[in-house]
Amino acid sequence: MHLRPVTAADFPFLLEMLLEACNWDGTPWYDEAQVRADDRAWLYLADWPRATDFGVIAEVDGVPAGATWARLLTGERHGYGYVADDVPEITLGVSPAHRRQGVARAALSELIAQARLASYPRLSLSVDPDNPARRLYESLGFVKVGVVGTSDTMVRDL
């Protein structure tokens, strides 16, 4: 597996991974048109990349297998896992063919390292309590700090 920084050229793959994150249980809750129409969901990719955006692409045999990225949002325009203006909110998605192979752990571990180097105080995310990724987040130090709708907001101090 090869990990590399996200670039502007990765936008189509990030969109694919956002859809994987939104449809984590296999239920087609969102397609591209629906995610673009949902202002809160689309905030994770709108105007990609911004100066403060950062992320990791995990490649297997030269093919993108998963991605995680972080974005600063604001109290006025925030996503589902927002906690503060100075805390990047992350998104993570892995292609179905590459799940349960360490792709998410490797990419997210690298993203945590990038955030620490950039001197961010914490990272946040939103996850459905039944999503198996929750166990990964907990194993990497994320803790539940609240509930928004049906999902838990989790934070990792850096």
TORFIZA-286424 format. One line per 10 residues: for each residue z, x, y of N, C-alpha, C, O, CB. Coordinates in Angstrom, 3 decimals. Atoms other than C-alpha are relative to their C-alpha. Glycine has a CB too. Example, Ala and Ser with C-alpha at 12.3 -4.5 7.8 and 13.67 -1.06 7.14 Angstrom:
BEGIN
0.000:0.890:-1.190:7.800:12.300:-4.500:0.000:0.900:1.200:0.665:1.936:1.181:1.246:-0.992:0.027 | -0.060:-0.820:-1.190:7.140:13.670:-1.060:0.730:-0.770:1.090:0.899:-0.261:2.198:-1.415:0.414:0.462
END
This chain:
BEGIN
0.000:0.849:-1.183:0.000:0.000:0.000:0.000:0.885:1.233:0.681:1.908:1.293:1.220:-0.961:0.005 | 0.089:-0.717:-1.265:-0.864:1.183:3.470:0.464:-0.939:1.112:0.030:-2.089:1.184:-1.460:0.516:0.263 | -0.472:0.765:-1.153:0.952:-0.026:6.595:-0.602:0.601:1.254:-0.642:1.821:1.417:1.556:-0.009:0.079 | 0.581:-0.478:-1.252:-0.696:0.188:9.984:0.330:-0.984:1.113:0.640:-2.146:0.850:-1.535:0.186:-0.133 | -0.260:0.908:-1.130:-0.173:-1.237:13.475:-1.077:-1.079:0.111:-2.237:-0.846:-0.227:0.078:0.793:1.315 | 0.933:1.083:-0.279:-1.794:-4.554:14.330:-0.844:0.383:1.214:-0.344:0.999:2.155:0.754:-1.344:0.243 | 0.903:-0.216:-1.137:-4.814:-4.321:16.655:-0.592:-1.335:0.426:-0.418:-2.347:-0.253:-1.130:1.013:-0.362 | 0.667:1.214:-0.476:-6.768:-6.865:18.677:-1.027:-0.493:-1.017:-1.248:-1.697:-1.147:-0.679:0.257:1.356 | 1.014:0.371:0.987:-9.431:-6.804:15.959:0.592:-0.750:-1.195:-0.149:-1.351:-1.973:-0.723:1.242:-0.486 | -0.659:0.680:1.113:-6.870:-8.206:13.499:0.247:-1.482:0.259:0.798:-2.176:-0.596:1.304:0.674:-0.301
-0.281:1.395:-0.346:-6.743:-11.574:15.274:-0.386:-0.994:-1.099:0.433:-1.849:-1.435:-0.726:-0.357:1.269 | 0.343:0.983:1.048:-8.674:-13.484:12.552:0.961:0.047:-1.195:1.309:-0.991:-1.759:-1.428:0.243:-0.491 | -0.949:-0.095:1.118:-6.343:-12.143:9.864:1.371:-0.526:0.406:2.047:-1.163:-0.402:0.117:1.456:-0.488 | -1.283:0.542:-0.459:-3.266:-12.958:11.969:-0.033:-1.527:-0.020:0.952:-2.164:-0.396:0.332:0.510:1.424 | 0.131:1.459:0.051:-4.537:-16.522:12.292:0.131:-0.483:-1.449:0.816:-1.469:-1.722:-1.363:-0.453:0.605 | -0.106:0.341:1.422:-4.951:-16.656:8.517:1.462:0.079:-0.466:1.929:-0.782:-1.212:-0.888:0.946:-0.851 | -1.399:-0.173:0.408:-1.376:-15.362:8.090:0.925:-1.010:0.681:1.937:-1.410:0.107:0.466:1.420:0.317 | -0.777:1.060:-0.644:-0.019:-17.842:10.635:-0.129:-1.288:-0.803:0.853:-2.008:-0.983:-0.469:-0.220:1.462 | 0.200:1.190:0.827:-1.542:-20.611:8.527:0.765:0.118:-1.320:1.308:-0.874:-1.807:-1.500:-0.216:-0.272 | -0.790:-0.198:1.223:0.060:-19.105:5.404:1.477:-0.261:0.285:2.168:-0.884:-0.522:-0.198:1.437:-0.560
-1.405:0.209:-0.362:3.425:-19.099:7.197:0.284:-1.486:0.215:1.315:-1.991:-0.231:0.357:0.801:1.273 | -0.193:1.438:-0.269:3.007:-22.714:8.351:-0.079:-0.831:-1.279:0.613:-1.841:-1.411:-1.049:-0.498:1.003 | 0.236:0.735:1.242:1.861:-23.859:4.903:0.651:0.702:-1.188:0.088:0.729:-2.282:-1.503:-0.164:-0.245 | -0.657:-0.892:0.958:4.346:-21.702:2.972:0.189:-0.599:-1.389:0.197:0.142:-2.372:1.328:0.404:0.533 | -0.261:0.602:1.314:4.947:-24.216:0.159:-1.268:-0.525:-0.672:-1.198:-1.200:-1.699:1.002:-1.130:0.142 | 1.258:0.450:0.574:1.269:-24.881:-0.505:-0.469:-1.337:0.542:-1.605:-1.744:0.296:0.128:-0.087:-1.476 | 0.392:1.267:-0.625:1.270:-28.173:1.398:-0.832:0.327:1.229:-0.400:1.117:2.069:1.254:-0.873:0.380 | 0.856:-0.312:-1.156:-1.601:-28.122:3.909:0.455:-0.721:1.272:-0.215:-1.632:1.758:-1.449:-0.373:-0.307 | -0.532:0.601:-1.214:0.537:-29.017:6.923:-0.916:0.269:1.194:-1.097:-0.594:2.052:1.407:0.530:0.282 | 0.829:-0.411:-1.133:-1.781:-27.141:9.298:-1.317:0.581:-0.485:-1.371:1.275:-1.500:0.741:1.024:0.872
1.241:-0.754:0.098:-5.401:-26.102:9.458:-0.166:0.683:1.357:0.698:0.552:2.224:-1.250:-0.931:-0.368 | 0.162:-0.748:-1.252:-6.810:-23.959:12.256:0.024:-0.916:1.224:0.666:-0.596:2.224:-1.306:0.787:-0.025 | 0.032:0.910:-1.152:-7.505:-26.908:14.560:1.397:-0.530:0.314:1.767:-0.644:1.483:-0.964:-1.174:-0.266 | -1.340:0.531:-0.222:-4.000:-28.291:14.076:0.941:1.049:0.576:1.748:0.737:1.452:0.566:-0.540:-1.296 | -0.886:-1.037:-0.529:-2.263:-24.964:14.702:-0.366:0.330:1.443:0.514:0.610:2.257:-0.068:1.269:-0.871 | 0.422:-0.235:-1.393:-4.336:-24.430:17.860:0.452:-1.137:0.917:0.730:-0.913:2.095:-1.533:0.156:0.078 | -0.405:1.161:-0.802:-3.405:-27.940:19.044:1.510:-0.118:0.167:1.979:-0.836:1.050:-0.528:-1.262:-0.628 | -1.465:0.048:-0.066:0.333:-27.413:18.443:0.466:1.128:0.909:0.479:2.291:0.506:0.649:0.121:-1.429 | -0.333:-1.022:-0.989:1.516:-25.607:21.575:1.071:0.967:-0.497:0.963:2.169:-0.255:0.464:-0.656:1.281 | -1.056:-0.899:0.469:4.656:-24.225:19.930:-0.506:0.944:-1.091:-0.174:2.129:-1.081:1.187:-0.808:-0.522
0.537:-0.858:1.060:2.827:-22.926:16.854:-1.022:0.986:0.555:-1.054:2.149:0.153:-0.640:-0.852:-1.104 | 1.059:-0.859:-0.527:-0.096:-21.555:18.870:0.551:1.118:0.881:-0.125:2.124:1.096:-0.998:-0.831:0.790 | -0.595:-1.057:-0.823:2.271:-19.543:21.087:0.063:1.342:-0.733:0.057:2.392:-0.091:1.400:-0.409:0.438 | -0.100:-1.243:0.764:2.494:-16.979:18.283:-1.278:0.834:0.050:-1.260:2.018:-0.285:0.341:-0.311:-1.435 | 1.269:-0.739:-0.066:-1.169:-16.022:18.819:-0.773:-0.165:1.305:-1.723:0.580:1.546:-0.872:-0.426:-1.124 | 0.744:0.238:-1.240:-2.314:-17.361:22.194:-0.111:1.284:0.821:0.874:1.996:1.014:0.680:-1.106:0.834 | 0.262:-1.188:-0.827:-3.897:-14.603:24.320:0.353:1.307:-0.707:0.782:2.260:-0.057:0.779:-0.094:1.296 | -0.308:-1.206:0.775:-3.406:-12.032:21.550:-0.970:1.099:0.327:-2.169:0.830:0.401:-0.026:-0.288:-1.496 | -1.396:-0.435:-0.080:-2.535:-9.263:22.159:0.465:0.107:1.449:-0.318:0.427:2.344:0.180:1.346:-0.706 | -0.643:-0.235:-1.293:-0.173:-9.187:25.111:0.597:1.403:-0.034:0.737:2.004:-1.099:1.105:-1.088:0.308
-0.501:-1.386:-0.093:1.271:-5.891:26.333:1.255:0.233:-0.840:1.462:1.338:-1.342:0.297:0.348:1.452 | -1.256:-0.186:0.744:4.613:-6.484:24.591:-0.101:-0.403:-1.468:0.890:-0.298:-2.192:1.102:-0.794:0.655 | 0.175:0.379:1.404:3.186:-7.720:21.258:-0.053:1.246:-0.878:-0.593:2.279:-0.481:-1.284:-0.842:-0.185 | 0.110:-1.088:0.970:3.585:-5.499:18.224:0.051:-0.575:-1.403:0.547:-1.682:-1.611:1.125:1.047:0.202 | 0.001:0.520:1.357:3.123:-5.842:14.505:-0.529:1.000:-1.002:-0.901:2.123:-0.663:-0.810:-1.254:-0.067 | 0.367:-0.847:1.137:2.204:-4.438:11.115:-0.945:-0.772:-0.912:-0.719:-1.942:-1.221:1.263:0.468:-0.785 | 0.889:0.522:1.034:-0.685:-5.059:8.750:0.268:0.822:-1.259:0.291:2.052:-1.217:-1.528:0.073:0.438 | -0.131:-0.659:1.300:-0.084:-4.268:5.080:-1.329:-0.141:-0.722:-1.835:-1.249:-0.899:1.177:-0.612:-0.847 | 1.270:0.002:0.719:-3.242:-3.289:3.225:0.230:0.465:-1.433:1.005:1.385:-1.691:-1.041:0.904:0.710 | -0.006:-0.390:1.404:-3.695:-3.088:-0.529:-1.438:0.289:-0.383:-2.305:-0.578:-0.270:0.631:-1.114:-0.919
1.364:-0.423:0.344:-6.749:-1.159:-1.708:-0.967:-0.222:1.157:-2.114:-0.621:0.950:-0.492:-0.753:-1.237 | 0.833:0.088:-1.184:-8.077:-1.206:1.858:-0.229:-1.405:0.534:-0.982:-1.591:1.491:-1.292:0.608:-0.288 | 0.183:1.394:-0.403:-7.849:-4.990:2.188:1.312:-0.530:0.583:2.365:-0.335:-0.023:-0.464:-0.876:-1.209 | -1.234:0.576:-0.539:-5.336:-6.761:4.469:0.628:-0.983:-0.989:-0.032:-1.894:-1.488:-0.278:-0.703:1.336 | -0.722:0.831:0.967:-2.691:-8.367:2.243:1.085:-0.829:0.667:1.468:-1.883:0.159:0.614:0.869:-1.086 | -1.059:0.706:-0.698:-0.056:-9.430:4.740:0.165:0.561:1.397:-0.328:1.643:1.716:1.317:0.091:-0.773 | -0.230:-0.441:-1.380:1.042:-9.188:8.343:1.303:-0.579:0.499:1.716:-1.672:0.112:-1.169:-0.417:0.927 | -1.135:0.502:-0.753:4.111:-9.511:10.462:-0.152:0.510:1.418:-0.544:1.655:1.647:1.366:0.442:-0.631 | 0.131:-0.391:-1.396:4.146:-9.479:14.222:1.103:-0.640:0.812:1.725:-1.620:0.402:-1.377:-0.391:0.556 | -1.089:0.455:-0.864:6.563:-9.987:17.069:-0.533:-0.232:1.402:-1.433:0.459:1.879:1.161:1.024:0.022
0.450:0.384:-1.330:6.165:-11.592:20.434:1.192:-0.491:0.806:2.025:-1.254:0.318:-1.100:-1.087:-0.076 | -1.008:0.515:-0.925:8.426:-12.140:23.420:-0.459:-1.347:0.540:-1.572:-1.481:1.049:0.257:1.001:1.163 | 0.266:1.319:-0.549:8.563:-15.785:24.391:1.093:-0.317:1.006:2.050:0.444:1.142:-0.071:-1.082:-1.122 | -0.974:0.325:-1.040:10.498:-17.533:27.137:0.678:-1.327:-0.296:0.197:-2.128:-1.097:-0.674:-0.046:1.374 | -0.713:1.255:0.153:13.008:-20.328:27.347:-0.851:-1.199:0.375:-0.678:-2.283:-0.181:1.246:0.015:0.830 | 0.875:1.087:-0.423:10.365:-22.427:29.085:-1.153:-0.246:-0.974:-1.606:-1.381:-1.123:-0.551:0.297:1.370 | 1.096:0.100:0.975:7.644:-21.721:26.477:0.371:0.842:-1.205:0.074:2.034:-1.271:-1.372:0.468:0.614 | -0.508:-0.751:1.144:9.179:-20.776:23.178:-0.470:-0.587:-1.318:-0.927:-1.727:-1.396:1.511:0.039:0.032 | 0.357:0.431:1.341:8.481:-20.980:19.494:1.179:-0.639:-0.704:2.134:-1.092:-0.074:-0.517:1.169:-0.810 | -1.003:0.697:0.803:10.576:-22.343:16.679:1.265:0.816:-0.238:2.315:0.239:-0.521:-0.594:-0.383:-1.318
-1.161:-0.841:0.259:12.933:-19.376:16.287:0.514:0.710:1.239:1.147:1.762:1.140:-0.332:1.009:-1.046 | -0.388:-0.618:-1.276:13.568:-18.610:19.952:1.519:0.057:0.141:2.222:-0.902:-0.176:-0.609:-0.777:1.182 | -1.423:-0.118:-0.334:17.013:-17.265:20.919:0.228:0.521:1.410:1.225:0.161:2.036:0.690:0.911:-0.990 | -0.158:-0.549:-1.348:16.497:-15.350:24.202:-1.307:0.662:0.422:-2.120:1.057:-0.414:1.182:1.019:0.059 | 1.229:-0.590:-0.528:13.775:-13.984:26.467:-0.202:1.462:-0.401:-1.337:1.937:-0.445:-0.002:-0.107:1.496 | 0.123:-1.423:0.348:14.548:-10.372:25.422:0.026:0.245:-1.509:0.169:1.384:-1.952:1.118:0.789:0.657 | -0.025:-0.117:1.465:14.461:-11.072:21.668:-1.358:-0.430:-0.552:-1.691:-1.614:-0.514:1.153:-0.868:-0.620 | 1.292:0.380:0.571:11.023:-10.934:20.031:0.179:-0.928:-1.198:1.083:-0.758:-2.016:-0.788:1.248:-0.416 | 0.008:0.915:1.132:10.314:-13.750:17.627:-1.107:0.441:-0.945:-2.221:0.735:-0.510:-0.201:-1.485:0.461 | 0.975:-0.514:0.954:8.534:-12.749:14.453:-0.671:-1.105:-0.792:-0.140:-2.200:-0.972:0.661:0.967:-0.942
0.771:0.818:0.926:5.899:-14.333:12.270:-0.373:0.910:-1.156:-0.668:2.088:-0.955:-1.277:-0.638:0.685 | 0.343:-0.791:1.178:5.196:-13.175:8.729:-0.813:-0.859:-0.946:-0.471:-2.014:-1.202:1.270:0.544:-0.704 | 0.809:0.684:1.005:2.506:-14.154:6.263:-0.554:0.991:-0.988:-0.863:2.129:-0.634:-1.134:-0.783:0.652 | 0.571:-0.830:1.068:1.255:-12.761:2.972:-1.029:-0.841:-0.736:-0.781:-2.006:-1.048:1.111:0.532:-0.987 | 1.034:0.693:0.765:-1.954:-13.708:1.198:0.550:-0.383:-1.372:1.280:0.398:-1.982:-1.266:0.884:-0.146 | -0.538:0.439:1.293:-1.207:-15.717:-1.956:-0.186:1.001:-1.134:0.700:1.149:-1.976:-0.639:-1.287:-0.388 | 0.264:-0.956:1.085:-2.782:-13.080:-4.208:0.916:1.219:0.041:1.003:1.955:-0.942:-1.440:0.458:0.059 | -0.832:-1.194:-0.144:-0.348:-10.443:-2.898:1.487:-0.318:0.119:2.278:0.570:0.436:-0.440:0.782:1.207 | -1.410:0.354:-0.095:2.938:-12.341:-2.928:0.777:0.579:-1.175:0.235:0.811:-2.256:0.169:-1.521:0.053 | -0.931:-0.518:1.016:5.932:-11.020:-4.874:-0.372:1.403:-0.473:-0.118:1.770:-1.620:0.042:-0.941:-1.195
0.389:-1.376:0.319:4.557:-7.451:-4.756:0.582:0.993:0.999:0.177:2.155:1.014:-1.520:0.126:-0.029 | -0.629:-0.894:-0.969:6.712:-6.002:-1.952:-0.724:0.119:1.324:-0.310:0.897:2.184:0.127:1.336:-0.586 | 0.787:-0.079:-1.233:4.126:-6.558:0.788:0.841:-0.446:1.196:0.902:0.252:2.208:-1.276:-0.867:-0.112 | -0.792:0.530:-1.114:6.399:-8.682:2.984:1.162:0.931:0.337:1.418:1.198:1.511:0.530:-1.404:-0.336 | -1.136:-0.899:-0.243:9.397:-6.360:2.555:-0.443:1.277:0.708:0.200:1.712:1.664:0.695:0.353:-1.321 | 0.480:-1.243:-0.609:7.398:-3.248:3.416:-0.424:-0.232:1.453:-0.056:0.534:2.344:-1.177:0.575:-0.812 | 0.487:0.268:-1.353:5.717:-4.801:6.450:1.151:-0.347:0.936:1.207:0.156:2.058:-1.026:-1.140:-0.016 | -1.104:0.406:-0.858:8.890:-6.407:7.797:0.955:1.163:0.261:1.496:1.276:1.361:0.755:-1.169:-0.629 | -0.842:-1.185:-0.216:10.899:-3.211:7.301:-0.601:0.895:1.074:0.121:1.429:1.917:0.175:0.792:-1.312 | 0.674:-0.803:-1.022:8.320:-1.348:9.370:0.069:-0.669:1.367:0.242:0.011:2.379:-1.459:0.241:-0.389
-0.105:0.714:-1.273:8.363:-4.061:12.055:1.404:0.159:0.585:1.552:0.335:1.794:-0.338:-1.498:-0.188 | -1.382:-0.201:-0.458:12.166:-3.761:12.264:0.133:1.396:0.602:0.752:1.565:1.652:1.015:-0.192:-1.174 | -0.050:-1.375:-0.521:11.775:-0.001:12.730:-0.712:0.093:1.353:-0.217:0.759:2.263:-0.643:0.986:-1.007 | 0.723:-0.003:-1.275:9.190:-0.563:15.500:0.838:-0.643:1.100:0.900:-0.132:2.218:-1.343:-0.738:-0.139 | -0.825:0.696:-0.992:11.493:-3.015:17.277:1.185:0.860:0.425:1.552:0.890:1.600:0.496:-1.342:-0.560 | -1.127:-0.887:-0.306:14.391:-0.580:17.059:-0.466:1.127:0.932:0.219:1.448:1.904:0.611:0.591:-1.311 | 0.541:-1.074:-0.846:12.231:2.217:18.547:-0.305:-0.494:1.408:-0.199:0.262:2.374:-1.268:0.584:-0.628 | 0.303:0.583:-1.314:11.244:-0.126:21.383:1.269:-0.478:0.713:1.198:-1.034:1.809:-0.982:-1.172:-0.156 | -1.318:0.332:-0.577:14.976:-0.719:22.054:0.246:-1.490:0.205:0.966:-1.884:1.123:0.155:0.693:1.314 | -0.330:1.416:-0.045:14.957:-4.450:21.454:1.391:-0.192:-0.623:1.745:0.514:-1.567:-1.084:-0.857:-0.750
-1.356:0.185:0.529:18.490:-5.772:20.820:0.043:-0.730:-1.335:0.925:-0.489:-2.160:0.828:-0.752:0.993 | 0.022:0.829:1.194:17.539:-8.233:18.087:-1.421:-0.479:-0.259:-2.302:-0.352:0.591:0.964:-1.198:0.142 | 1.217:0.723:0.350:14.699:-9.982:16.298:0.413:-1.388:-0.467:1.506:-1.561:-1.006:-0.829:0.755:-1.103 | -0.316:1.351:0.470:14.560:-13.712:15.563:-1.182:-0.570:-0.767:-2.302:-0.064:-0.694:0.371:-0.924:1.184 | 1.035:0.692:0.755:12.626:-16.048:13.301:0.484:-1.398:-0.338:1.659:-1.724:-0.176:-0.371:0.778:-1.285 | -0.297:1.341:0.479:12.492:-19.593:12.018:-0.483:-0.090:-1.434:-1.581:0.365:-1.757:-0.666:-1.097:0.898 | 0.380:0.124:1.404:12.455:-20.401:8.311:0.578:-1.290:-0.576:1.717:-1.661:-0.293:0.485:1.226:-0.813 | -0.480:1.173:0.712:12.711:-23.528:6.217:1.045:0.464:-1.012:0.847:1.485:-1.669:-1.176:-0.766:-0.702 | -1.046:-0.421:0.945:15.904:-23.368:4.121:-0.490:0.150:-1.440:0.095:0.912:-2.210:1.128:-0.990:0.031 | 0.523:-0.080:1.371:13.829:-23.852:0.934:-1.065:1.067:-0.190:-1.511:1.293:-1.315:-0.564:-1.326:-0.400
1.037:-1.020:0.083:11.310:-21.105:1.734:0.566:1.235:-0.714:1.590:1.768:-0.286:-0.530:0.372:1.422 | -0.490:-1.193:0.698:11.720:-18.211:-0.757:0.101:1.235:0.900:0.870:2.148:0.597:-0.905:0.308:-1.164 | -0.074:-1.142:-0.921:11.143:-15.788:2.150:1.388:0.131:0.620:1.769:1.210:1.073:-1.050:-0.140:1.105 | -1.358:-0.043:-0.561:14.630:-16.691:3.352:0.845:1.082:-0.679:1.611:1.783:-0.018:0.685:-1.376:-0.149 | -0.771:-1.030:0.726:16.102:-14.447:0.630:-0.393:1.400:0.468:0.460:2.280:0.586:-0.224:-0.128:-1.530 | 0.450:-1.286:-0.535:13.974:-11.557:1.898:0.652:0.253:1.347:1.191:1.334:1.583:-1.538:0.037:0.130 | -0.585:-0.162:-1.329:15.167:-12.128:5.458:1.485:0.338:-0.092:1.966:1.238:0.596:-0.199:-1.271:0.830 | -1.437:-0.268:0.162:18.800:-12.236:4.363:0.237:1.409:-0.537:1.162:2.091:-0.096:0.639:-1.036:-0.945 | -0.171:-1.343:0.580:18.382:-9.043:2.299:-0.270:1.100:1.018:0.210:2.223:0.865:-0.924:0.179:-1.199 | 0.296:-0.983:-1.048:17.046:-7.284:5.408:0.910:-0.166:1.215:0.664:0.437:2.260:-1.458:-0.119:0.431
-1.016:0.077:-1.041:20.020:-8.341:7.535:-0.115:-1.147:0.973:0.642:-1.192:1.944:-0.013:1.222:0.749 | 0.090:1.168:-0.864:18.897:-11.593:9.157:1.098:-0.993:-0.379:1.378:-1.197:-1.560:-1.404:-0.659:-0.104 | -1.055:0.989:0.233:21.663:-14.186:9.545:-0.338:-1.279:0.763:-0.937:-1.246:1.838:1.396:0.553:0.437 | 0.232:1.305:-0.617:21.486:-17.875:10.347:0.886:-0.153:1.224:2.093:0.082:1.172:0.266:-1.143:-1.006 | -0.753:0.223:-1.242:22.492:-18.656:13.934:-0.164:-1.414:0.529:0.491:-1.784:1.503:-0.439:0.989:1.062 | 0.199:1.356:-0.470:21.264:-22.228:14.308:-1.032:-0.736:-0.823:-1.619:-0.186:-1.755:-0.408:0.006:1.443 | 0.972:0.855:0.662:19.050:-25.075:13.183:-0.833:-0.678:1.077:-0.296:-1.202:2.052:0.696:-1.050:-0.928 | 0.907:0.713:-0.887:15.986:-26.453:14.962:-0.854:-0.886:-0.887:-1.623:-0.394:-1.713:-0.879:0.984:0.871 | 0.716:0.934:0.874:14.549:-29.566:13.370:0.489:0.171:-1.425:1.677:0.013:-1.707:-1.533:0.221:0.079 | -0.368:-0.208:1.410:14.493:-28.867:9.645:0.080:1.468:-0.383:0.283:1.786:-1.555:-0.996:-0.693:-0.901
0.028:-1.428:0.299:14.391:-25.073:9.919:1.182:0.741:0.601:1.751:0.340:1.616:-1.284:0.606:0.502 | -1.084:-0.856:-0.469:17.004:-22.383:10.328:-0.544:1.084:0.927:-1.605:1.656:0.680:0.743:0.634:-1.190 | 0.293:-1.135:-0.867:16.902:-19.898:13.175:0.852:1.150:-0.500:2.059:1.001:-0.688:0.285:-0.321:1.522 | -0.698:-1.173:0.500:17.819:-16.418:11.959:-0.206:1.160:0.965:-1.238:1.249:1.632:-0.491:0.371:-1.419 | 0.036:-1.137:-0.905:18.562:-13.235:13.900:0.427:1.249:-0.759:1.285:1.195:-1.640:0.912:-0.239:1.235 | -0.419:-1.305:0.512:18.799:-9.566:12.982:0.315:0.885:1.197:-0.540:1.117:2.051:-1.107:0.651:-0.915 | -0.355:-0.989:-1.018:20.706:-7.201:15.253:-0.640:1.323:-0.361:-0.787:1.656:-1.538:1.541:0.152:0.130 | 0.676:-1.285:0.256:19.006:-3.832:15.667:0.878:1.173:0.366:0.467:2.323:0.215:-1.308:0.083:0.777
END
